[in-house]
Amino acid sequence: MPGPGRPFRRRRVYVEDLRMVRLRDVLPGLLRIGTKPGPGELVEGRLVGSAGFDFMVAVEFRAAPRNGGCVAEFRCPVCFSRRRALFIGRGQRRIGCRGCLRLVYRSQGIDPLARAEAQVRKLRARLGPFDWFVGIKKPRGMWWSTFDDLEQRIGEQEDRVVALLDDRWRLLKHG
């Protein structure tokens, strides 16, 4: 509870919780049929959704350095930086980029132990179910080099989990 000497702690808002607006969803509706904007052009239009939001967005076209074509990017209405995606804030009253809305990815709040455990689960899932009689079997169609690499990475991550658990135990034991 905020009060004297106690700052207001803002609840984290995650990227995954908000509606993302991508260029591929918006661009066909902003361009007139038969028009092809060139580098340096700015196209503005309204972004209207069935959920009741209504925003003005700007799409800037710039020269692509490698292929000679054009790259389309949103202009953030708050900071005016070029972005590939914009997000519609809570209450659908604001639209902005990830930085302006102070959005973070859910994975940025995970502690190192949970992250290492999740990595072990993810790698083991690629190898398929564990058989207690045979152990880990190479899945059909997987190259042996890939299988050996996965086994090595699982071992490294398990060692990391053990080291993190050991550190945590040492902190609990010695305070």
C-alpha angles and dihedrals in degrees: 000000000000119000142126109335091004114096121214108261112216118220112241116250114210127215090230092060097058133069113261121213112207128192094237089061096047107031099075090055094048098052123073115236111271096016122119114186119216132217114301096024122129121208119194127193146149123270108208122176136192089239090068104262123134120185138163112233132185125211118198124201120211133177115271107232098214110035101031094238132105132277118209120213135171120245107226107237091218106044099012093228121142113260137174093215137025127200130220109226128226114292088024092256098114135050124189148125126287093265097049094049090044093235123172132190116251091237090062091071098052117109118237095254094054090045092053092047091050090050091053091050091048093050093046091051088060089058094052130228120346117241114206093207098047102023119213113355124198108250116241113267095020117122116242091235090055091047092050091047091051092049090051093048091048090052092050092049092047089052088051091051091051091049092049091048089049091052091048091048091049090052092050093046098048098029 
